[in-house]
Amino acid sequence: MAASIRSGVSSVGIRAAALRTETSFLQLNRMTASPLPSDEDLANLLWRLLYERMDRRLILELLPGLAFLLGNAFGELFWAAGAATAATAAAVGIRWRWDGSVPWLAVSTLVLALVLTGLGIFLGDETFVFIRPTVGALAFAAILAIGALVRPSLLQRTLGYKLRIHAKGWPVLNTAWIALALFSALANEVARRALTTDHWVIYNVLSDPVLFALVWLATRLIAERYWIIESD
């Protein structure tokens, strides 16, 4: 289940950033357990964090997708995938220069894009490009499932300092993320069979913001349900 070249690079950068930052919208307190936030507090925080994201890093996150679209518009699929992979590598390098570190998810998606793009070019098979989102989503679901076997879970280790929710809420959140990843993989398999290549490229780029919104919504609802309320 390899990733196709253009889908591999365009969705890689945006999806990684999306899944990496979505729960930051719920970060109301970095200290100890805090009261359940009101809808107004969450709305204000969402707007503030969205505004703060409108900086140079947002350009880096969108760069692979833009390169993928332009590559597909002016060349063939392999050119698009190559342009997206190069843009992803450049974004990772620039991020390293700016911050002195790069999130592991960004590095892993870059490696996946390089491997699948290379295989697609070497074998001359565009199927690798079309199934890249499927492979990435299934791999992400598998990591979450395996990570749930340890205590605390991988998801809790990653987001525990941002989400102050009860212990019984983490399995629910983990299951929701796995379900959304599997849904994303299934949706791509349906789309790549039902759509033309050009239409699938558009779907692949637009599906990332949609997935981001779904993950954020699920995380917010679950966090509100299991938020640790500070006792007086």
Secondary structure, 3 states (H helix, E strand, C coil): CCCCHHHHHHHHHHHHHHHHHHHHHHCCCCCCCCCCCCHHHHHHHHHHHHHHHCCHHHHHHHHHHHHHHHHHHHCCHHHHHHHHHHHHHHHHHHHHHHHCCCCHHHHHHHHHHHHHHHHHHHHCCCHHHHHHHHHHHHHHHHHHHHHCCCCCCHHHHHHCCCCCECCCHHHHHHHHHHHHHHHHHHHHHHHHHHCCHHHHHHHHHHHHHHHHHHHHHHHHHHHHHHECCCCC
